[in-house]
Amino acid sequence: MGFRCGIVGLPNVGKSTLFNALTETQAAQAANYPFCTIEPNVGQVGVPDPRLDEIARIAGSAKIVPTQLAFVDIAGLVKGASKGEGLGNQFLGNIREVDAIVHVLRCFEDDDIQHVANKVDPLADAEVVETELLMADLESLEKRVPAAAKRATTGDKESKLIASVLGQALELLREGKPARLTQPQDDEEARVFAQAQLLTAKPILYVCNVAEEDAATGNDLSAKVFAKAEAEGAQAVVVSAAIESEIVAMAPEDRTDFLNELGLEESGLARVIRAGYELLGLKTFFTAGPKEARAWTFPNGAKAPQAAGEIHTDFERGFIRAETIAYDDYVALGGEGPAREAGKLRQEGKEYVVKDGDVMLFKFNV
Protein backbone atom coordinates (compact mmCIF):
# COMPACT_ATOMS: atom_id res chain seq x y z
CA MET A 1 0.00 0.00 0.00
CA GLY A 2 1.69 3.17 -1.17
CA PHE A 3 0.66 6.34 0.66
CA ARG A 4 2.06 9.66 -0.51
CA CYS A 5 2.24 12.97 1.34
CA GLY A 6 2.88 16.00 -0.84
CA ILE A 7 5.01 18.77 0.66
CA VAL A 8 3.65 22.13 -0.53
CA GLY A 9 4.01 25.80 0.30
CA LEU A 10 5.18 29.09 -1.12
CA PRO A 11 8.75 29.37 -2.44
CA ASN A 12 11.53 29.69 0.16
CA VAL A 13 9.61 28.39 3.19
CA GLY A 14 11.92 25.39 3.67
CA LYS A 15 10.12 22.67 1.70
CA SER A 16 13.16 21.21 -0.03
CA THR A 17 15.29 21.51 3.08
CA LEU A 18 12.65 19.58 5.00
CA PHE A 19 12.39 16.99 2.23
CA ASN A 20 16.15 16.49 2.14
CA ALA A 21 16.18 15.92 5.87
CA LEU A 22 13.19 13.57 5.71
CA THR A 23 14.84 11.33 3.18
CA GLU A 24 18.39 11.91 4.47
CA THR A 25 19.46 12.78 0.93
CA GLN A 26 20.22 15.84 -1.09
CA ALA A 27 17.87 14.69 -3.86
CA ALA A 28 15.96 17.97 -3.84
CA GLN A 29 18.03 21.04 -4.66
CA ALA A 30 17.60 23.49 -1.80
CA ALA A 31 18.33 26.92 -3.25
CA ASN A 32 17.40 30.40 -2.12
CA TYR A 33 15.21 31.43 -5.04
CA PRO A 34 11.76 30.47 -6.37
CA PHE A 35 11.20 27.47 -8.66
CA CYS A 36 14.43 25.64 -7.81
CA THR A 37 12.38 22.45 -7.65
CA ILE A 38 10.77 21.87 -11.03
CA GLU A 39 10.10 18.12 -10.98
CA PRO A 40 8.64 16.56 -7.85
CA ASN A 41 11.11 14.49 -5.87
CA VAL A 42 9.87 11.42 -4.06
CA GLY A 43 11.45 9.86 -1.00
CA GLN A 44 10.46 6.83 1.05
CA VAL A 45 10.87 7.17 4.80
CA GLY A 46 10.42 4.69 7.62
CA VAL A 47 7.72 5.45 10.19
CA PRO A 48 9.38 5.55 13.64
CA ASP A 49 7.69 3.12 16.02
CA PRO A 50 9.43 2.01 19.25
CA ARG A 51 7.02 -0.94 19.46
CA LEU A 52 8.74 -2.54 16.48
CA ASP A 53 12.14 -2.37 18.18
CA GLU A 54 10.71 -3.99 21.30
CA ILE A 55 9.04 -6.77 19.32
CA ALA A 56 12.29 -7.41 17.44
CA ARG A 57 14.22 -7.63 20.71
CA ILE A 58 11.80 -10.15 22.19
CA ALA A 59 11.59 -12.23 18.99
CA GLY A 60 15.37 -12.13 18.49
CA SER A 61 14.82 -10.87 14.95
CA ALA A 62 17.90 -10.48 12.77
CA LYS A 63 16.32 -7.69 10.74
CA ILE A 64 13.92 -4.81 11.47
CA VAL A 65 11.71 -3.46 8.67
CA PRO A 66 9.54 -0.42 9.49
CA THR A 67 6.46 0.54 7.54
CA GLN A 68 7.00 3.43 5.15
CA LEU A 69 5.47 6.61 3.79
CA ALA A 70 6.37 8.42 0.59
CA PHE A 71 6.98 12.16 0.72
CA VAL A 72 6.79 14.16 -2.51
CA ASP A 73 8.58 17.50 -2.70
CA ILE A 74 6.35 19.68 -4.88
CA ALA A 75 7.75 22.98 -6.14
CA GLY A 76 6.49 26.23 -4.62
CA LEU A 77 3.08 27.57 -5.53
CA VAL A 78 2.51 31.25 -6.18
CA LYS A 79 -0.57 33.44 -6.36
CA GLY A 80 -2.35 32.74 -9.63
CA ALA A 81 -1.20 29.12 -9.88
CA SER A 82 -4.74 27.97 -10.62
CA LYS A 83 -4.61 30.19 -13.71
CA GLY A 84 -1.21 28.87 -14.75
CA GLU A 85 0.97 31.51 -13.07
CA GLY A 86 4.50 30.40 -12.31
CA LEU A 87 4.52 26.66 -12.95
CA GLY A 88 1.10 26.34 -11.36
CA ASN A 89 -0.78 23.89 -13.55
CA GLN A 90 1.99 21.33 -13.36
CA PHE A 91 2.29 21.67 -9.60
CA LEU A 92 -1.46 21.43 -9.05
CA GLY A 93 -1.41 18.21 -11.05
CA ASN A 94 1.31 16.83 -8.78
CA ILE A 95 -0.73 17.70 -5.69
CA ARG A 96 -3.73 15.90 -7.15
CA GLU A 97 -1.76 12.64 -7.12
CA VAL A 98 -0.96 12.60 -3.38
CA ASP A 99 -3.08 11.28 -0.51
CA ALA A 100 -2.42 14.10 1.97
CA ILE A 101 -0.88 17.57 1.97
CA VAL A 102 2.00 18.60 4.22
CA HIS A 103 1.77 22.40 4.12
CA VAL A 104 5.06 24.00 5.17
CA LEU A 105 4.69 27.53 6.55
CA ARG A 106 7.52 29.93 7.27
CA CYS A 107 7.46 30.92 10.93
CA PHE A 108 10.93 32.48 11.18
CA GLU A 109 12.54 35.82 10.37
CA ASP A 110 15.72 35.85 8.25
CA ASP A 111 16.77 38.84 6.17
CA ASP A 112 19.06 36.61 4.08
CA ILE A 113 16.19 34.47 2.78
CA GLN A 114 13.88 36.13 0.30
CA HIS A 115 10.11 35.86 0.84
CA VAL A 116 7.93 36.18 -2.25
CA ALA A 117 5.64 38.68 -0.45
CA ASN A 118 8.50 40.45 1.37
CA LYS A 119 6.89 39.74 4.75
CA VAL A 120 6.63 36.79 7.13
CA ASP A 121 2.97 35.96 7.70
CA PRO A 122 2.20 32.20 7.80
CA LEU A 123 -1.58 32.70 7.83
CA ALA A 124 -1.42 34.89 4.71
CA ASP A 125 0.88 32.33 3.07
CA ALA A 126 -1.55 29.55 3.92
CA GLU A 127 -4.42 31.53 2.43
CA VAL A 128 -2.56 32.02 -0.86
CA VAL A 129 -2.02 28.29 -1.31
CA GLU A 130 -5.49 27.35 -0.09
CA THR A 131 -7.10 29.87 -2.45
CA GLU A 132 -5.25 28.44 -5.43
CA LEU A 133 -6.32 24.89 -4.54
CA LEU A 134 -9.89 26.05 -4.03
CA MET A 135 -9.97 27.96 -7.33
CA ALA A 136 -8.64 24.93 -9.20
CA ASP A 137 -11.38 22.72 -7.68
CA LEU A 138 -14.02 25.34 -8.38
CA GLU A 139 -13.05 25.58 -12.04
CA SER A 140 -13.13 21.78 -12.34
CA LEU A 141 -16.53 21.27 -10.72
CA GLU A 142 -18.22 24.17 -12.48
CA LYS A 143 -17.70 22.16 -15.66
CA ARG A 144 -18.29 18.66 -14.31
CA VAL A 145 -21.43 19.17 -12.20
CA PRO A 146 -23.63 20.73 -14.94
CA ALA A 147 -22.45 18.05 -17.40
CA ALA A 148 -23.35 15.27 -14.94
CA ALA A 149 -26.70 16.90 -14.15
CA LYS A 150 -27.52 17.02 -17.87
CA ARG A 151 -26.71 13.31 -18.31
CA ALA A 152 -28.75 12.52 -15.19
CA THR A 153 -31.91 13.77 -16.96
CA THR A 154 -31.64 10.77 -19.30
CA GLY A 155 -31.99 8.44 -16.31
CA ASP A 156 -28.28 7.66 -15.90
CA LYS A 157 -27.95 6.66 -12.22
CA GLU A 158 -24.19 7.18 -12.00
CA SER A 159 -24.50 10.70 -13.41
CA LYS A 160 -27.26 11.48 -10.93
CA LEU A 161 -25.00 10.32 -8.09
CA ILE A 162 -22.08 12.37 -9.39
CA ALA A 163 -24.24 15.49 -9.77
CA SER A 164 -25.55 15.12 -6.22
CA VAL A 165 -22.24 14.44 -4.44
CA LEU A 166 -20.08 16.87 -6.40
CA GLY A 167 -22.89 19.43 -6.34
CA GLN A 168 -22.55 19.50 -2.54
CA ALA A 169 -18.80 20.05 -2.89
CA LEU A 170 -19.36 22.80 -5.45
CA GLU A 171 -21.64 24.71 -3.07
CA LEU A 172 -18.98 24.57 -0.36
CA LEU A 173 -16.32 25.83 -2.75
CA ARG A 174 -18.52 28.72 -3.83
CA GLU A 175 -18.76 29.68 -0.15
CA GLY A 176 -14.97 29.67 0.09
CA LYS A 177 -14.91 26.41 2.06
CA PRO A 178 -12.79 23.32 1.28
CA ALA A 179 -14.41 20.29 -0.36
CA ARG A 180 -13.29 18.09 2.55
CA LEU A 181 -16.30 19.37 4.48
CA THR A 182 -18.54 17.38 2.12
CA GLN A 183 -20.17 14.48 3.98
CA PRO A 184 -20.84 11.41 1.79
CA GLN A 185 -23.75 9.41 3.19
CA ASP A 186 -22.71 5.91 2.09
CA ASP A 187 -19.94 3.92 0.37
CA GLU A 188 -21.17 4.79 -3.12
CA GLU A 189 -21.14 8.52 -2.41
CA ALA A 190 -17.71 8.16 -0.81
CA ARG A 191 -16.47 6.38 -3.95
CA VAL A 192 -17.69 9.18 -6.24
CA PHE A 193 -16.21 11.84 -3.99
CA ALA A 194 -12.81 10.08 -3.83
CA GLN A 195 -12.70 9.58 -7.59
CA ALA A 196 -13.08 13.35 -8.10
CA GLN A 197 -9.55 13.83 -6.66
CA LEU A 198 -10.37 17.30 -5.41
CA LEU A 199 -7.38 19.22 -4.10
CA THR A 200 -9.25 20.72 -1.14
CA ALA A 201 -10.59 17.30 -0.14
CA LYS A 202 -7.15 16.12 0.94
CA PRO A 203 -6.29 16.09 4.66
CA ILE A 204 -3.73 18.72 5.71
CA LEU A 205 -0.82 18.76 8.13
CA TYR A 206 0.64 22.21 8.79
CA VAL A 207 4.39 22.21 9.43
CA CYS A 208 5.61 25.36 11.17
CA ASN A 209 9.23 25.88 10.13
CA VAL A 210 10.82 27.86 12.97
CA ALA A 211 14.29 29.11 13.88
CA GLU A 212 16.57 26.88 15.92
CA GLU A 213 15.91 28.72 19.19
CA ASP A 214 12.16 28.14 18.82
CA ALA A 215 12.32 24.43 17.96
CA ALA A 216 11.33 23.23 21.44
CA THR A 217 8.52 25.66 22.22
CA GLY A 218 7.45 27.28 18.95
CA ASN A 219 6.79 31.02 18.72
CA ASP A 220 3.98 33.52 18.24
CA LEU A 221 3.77 32.77 14.53
CA SER A 222 3.50 29.01 15.01
CA ALA A 223 0.88 29.55 17.72
CA LYS A 224 -1.34 31.25 15.13
CA VAL A 225 -0.95 28.26 12.83
CA PHE A 226 -1.86 25.82 15.61
CA ALA A 227 -4.99 27.86 16.31
CA LYS A 228 -5.89 27.72 12.62
CA ALA A 229 -5.33 23.94 12.51
CA GLU A 230 -7.51 23.41 15.58
CA ALA A 231 -10.32 25.48 14.08
CA GLU A 232 -10.18 23.40 10.89
CA GLY A 233 -9.82 20.00 12.52
CA ALA A 234 -6.38 19.72 10.93
CA GLN A 235 -3.02 18.92 12.55
CA ALA A 236 0.13 20.99 13.06
CA VAL A 237 3.69 20.35 14.20
CA VAL A 238 6.70 22.59 14.88
CA VAL A 239 9.95 21.80 13.08
CA SER A 240 13.21 23.60 12.52
CA ALA A 241 14.29 22.44 9.08
CA ALA A 242 17.77 23.83 9.76
CA ILE A 243 18.13 21.64 12.87
CA GLU A 244 16.81 18.59 11.05
CA SER A 245 19.45 19.07 8.36
CA GLU A 246 22.13 19.11 11.06
CA ILE A 247 20.74 15.98 12.72
CA VAL A 248 20.77 13.82 9.59
CA ALA A 249 24.38 14.80 8.92
CA MET A 250 25.41 13.48 12.36
CA ALA A 251 26.41 9.98 13.37
CA PRO A 252 23.34 8.22 14.85
CA GLU A 253 25.00 7.89 18.26
CA ASP A 254 25.44 11.69 18.50
CA ARG A 255 21.86 12.65 17.69
CA THR A 256 20.26 12.02 21.09
CA ASP A 257 22.75 14.24 22.93
CA PHE A 258 22.28 16.99 20.33
CA LEU A 259 18.50 16.87 20.72
CA ASN A 260 18.78 16.92 24.52
CA GLU A 261 20.94 20.04 24.35
CA LEU A 262 18.15 21.74 22.41
CA GLY A 263 15.47 20.59 24.85
CA LEU A 264 13.96 18.16 22.35
CA GLU A 265 12.85 14.60 23.13
CA GLU A 266 12.80 13.53 19.48
CA SER A 267 13.43 14.98 16.05
CA GLY A 268 10.83 17.13 14.38
CA LEU A 269 10.93 14.76 11.44
CA ALA A 270 9.72 11.90 13.61
CA ARG A 271 6.73 14.05 14.56
CA VAL A 272 6.06 14.96 10.92
CA ILE A 273 6.18 11.34 9.78
CA ARG A 274 3.92 10.09 12.57
CA ALA A 275 1.49 12.97 12.09
CA GLY A 276 1.34 12.23 8.36
CA TYR A 277 0.65 8.59 9.13
CA GLU A 278 -2.15 9.49 11.53
CA LEU A 279 -3.52 12.08 9.11
CA LEU A 280 -4.15 9.33 6.58
CA GLY A 281 -6.05 7.22 9.12
CA LEU A 282 -3.42 4.50 9.06
CA LYS A 283 -2.68 1.84 11.66
CA THR A 284 0.09 -0.71 12.13
CA PHE A 285 0.21 -4.44 12.69
CA PHE A 286 3.37 -6.47 13.15
CA THR A 287 4.84 -9.79 12.10
CA ALA A 288 7.80 -11.21 13.98
CA GLY A 289 10.19 -14.12 13.82
CA PRO A 290 13.91 -14.96 13.94
CA LYS A 291 14.54 -13.64 10.43
CA GLU A 292 12.79 -10.29 10.76
CA ALA A 293 10.33 -8.13 12.64
CA ARG A 294 8.23 -6.04 10.28
CA ALA A 295 5.61 -3.31 10.59
CA TRP A 296 2.74 -3.24 8.10
CA THR A 297 0.36 -0.42 7.26
CA PHE A 298 -3.39 -0.91 7.05
CA PRO A 299 -6.34 1.51 6.89
CA ASN A 300 -8.28 1.98 10.11
CA GLY A 301 -11.25 -0.40 10.22
CA ALA A 302 -9.69 -3.07 7.97
CA LYS A 303 -10.62 -6.69 8.61
CA ALA A 304 -8.11 -9.53 8.90
CA PRO A 305 -8.17 -10.62 5.21
CA GLN A 306 -7.51 -7.03 4.09
CA ALA A 307 -4.58 -6.76 6.48
CA ALA A 308 -3.26 -10.09 5.22
CA GLY A 309 -3.44 -8.67 1.69
CA GLU A 310 -0.92 -6.00 2.67
CA ILE A 311 1.66 -8.79 2.89
CA HIS A 312 0.59 -10.61 -0.29
CA THR A 313 -2.57 -10.84 -2.35
CA ASP A 314 -2.47 -14.65 -1.94
CA PHE A 315 -2.80 -14.17 1.83
CA GLU A 316 -6.07 -12.32 1.33
CA ARG A 317 -7.38 -14.58 -1.43
CA GLY A 318 -6.78 -17.79 0.52
CA PHE A 319 -7.28 -16.41 4.04
CA ILE A 320 -8.20 -19.04 6.65
CA ARG A 321 -7.51 -17.37 9.99
CA ALA A 322 -5.14 -15.03 11.82
CA GLU A 323 -3.24 -15.96 14.95
CA THR A 324 -3.26 -12.68 16.86
CA ILE A 325 -1.58 -11.35 20.00
CA ALA A 326 -2.18 -7.84 21.33
CA TYR A 327 1.05 -5.84 21.55
CA ASP A 328 0.78 -5.33 25.33
CA ASP A 329 0.34 -9.07 25.88
CA TYR A 330 3.22 -9.89 23.54
CA VAL A 331 5.58 -7.63 25.49
CA ALA A 332 4.31 -8.43 28.99
CA LEU A 333 4.48 -12.19 28.46
CA GLY A 334 7.70 -12.25 26.46
CA GLY A 335 6.73 -13.28 22.96
CA GLU A 336 4.62 -15.73 20.98
CA GLY A 337 5.36 -18.92 22.92
CA PRO A 338 4.52 -17.58 26.39
CA ALA A 339 1.48 -15.74 25.00
CA ARG A 340 0.20 -18.97 23.49
CA GLU A 341 0.68 -20.83 26.78
CA ALA A 342 -1.13 -18.07 28.68
CA GLY A 343 -4.11 -18.21 26.33
CA LYS A 344 -3.44 -14.74 24.91
CA LEU A 345 -2.96 -15.93 21.33
CA ARG A 346 -6.35 -15.67 19.64
CA GLN A 347 -7.64 -17.39 16.50
CA GLU A 348 -9.43 -14.67 14.54
CA GLY A 349 -11.56 -15.14 11.43
CA LYS A 350 -12.58 -13.10 8.39
CA GLU A 351 -14.74 -10.62 10.32
CA TYR A 352 -12.07 -9.62 12.82
CA VAL A 353 -11.31 -5.89 12.73
CA VAL A 354 -7.55 -5.57 13.14
CA LYS A 355 -6.34 -3.47 16.06
CA ASP A 356 -3.38 -1.12 16.01
CA GLY A 357 -0.38 -2.98 17.41
CA ASP A 358 -1.63 -6.52 16.78
CA VAL A 359 1.15 -9.08 16.28
CA MET A 360 -0.18 -11.45 13.63
CA LEU A 361 0.50 -14.73 11.83
CA PHE A 362 -1.78 -15.49 8.91
CA LYS A 363 -2.92 -18.96 7.86
CA PHE A 364 -3.95 -19.24 4.21
CA ASN A 365 -4.46 -21.75 1.44
CA VAL A 366 -4.41 -20.96 -2.27
Phi, psi and omega in degrees: 000116183258111178254136185236129174251124180267126179271116183234170178155174176291163176300147173066033175257354178108017183298308184291325176298316178296317180298315179302318179292320179302315185264000181053040177225176170244037184294327179262128180287116179263104182232153186270058171198157183296153172066028178285340178251108185260319176256140180293135176261143182238131178227137176267133179230144177285142178273117182295131181208102182299339179297324181296318179298320181292319178297317180297321179297314182292320182280350183065036184288137180283338185222144177241127182235104179285161171285161188229156171237152173257133175247131182248122178273109183255130187301157189297134175278156173227165178301130182095006181301323181295342177256010178095005179296150183062232174244036193303311185299319179296316182292320178298324177295322178294322178295323182300335185271357181260164183270333181210158182249126171258106188262106181276128181238134180284119179235039179217152176261135177198109183294341182277348182247117184295138171248136186300334180257003180060027173204153180259108181211092186299328180290321177293320177299315181299320182295323179299310182294315182298322179296319180294320178295318181295317181295323178295317177295319181298315179298319180296311185286333179291346173265318188285319185295311178299323180295318179292320179297323179294316179294327181298333181292344178273359180096006180288113186293320180296318179295322178297319179295315180298315181298322181290308185292310182286337174296321176298316179297320181298319179297319178298315181298321179295336177272002181081019181252150181289152181295340182296346178281353174297141183238090176302141186269341181206182184297323181293318177294321179296322179298312181298317181295318180294320182294339180291338179051046181288138183295320183276004175272347185282139177296150186236136170243120176272128177249115180272108180273109186248169175288162185305319184289347181255005187298326184278325188242348186078190180211187182298324180292316180292329178298323178294323179292319178298321178295320178297314181299318180297319181294332183265352186074023178262186178238158178214149175221155176257132180218144167252105183300327179296317178295317182299324177295323177293318184298314184290343178275350182273159170293141183308325183288345181266349189290320183298315180297320180297315179296318180299321179298331181268001181077025182249136178277330180208168180290154175296328180297322178299321179292320180297314182296313181295320180296321177297321179296314180292325181301326182275002180069037184261150176232173184230133165241165186234150166237147185213144177189181182299326182286314182201154168247131187224140174261141180233142180267138172215151179287142180306132179095358181292145176268168188307315179299323178297317179297319179299325180295340177292334178277312179196143180299330177297327180297321179285317184296320183252024185305132175249303179197169178234123172278120193230134175232130176296145183305313182300321178292320180301315182286314183296324184267344175093032173114185187296312183301305179299325179294322178296315181296328182275001180077020181261000174267119186255145173264110184249142182261198188294337183266001181291128176271116186294137180261148176299128179096353179302138172258121194231148171228121185263135174257130181212163179213122181244000000 
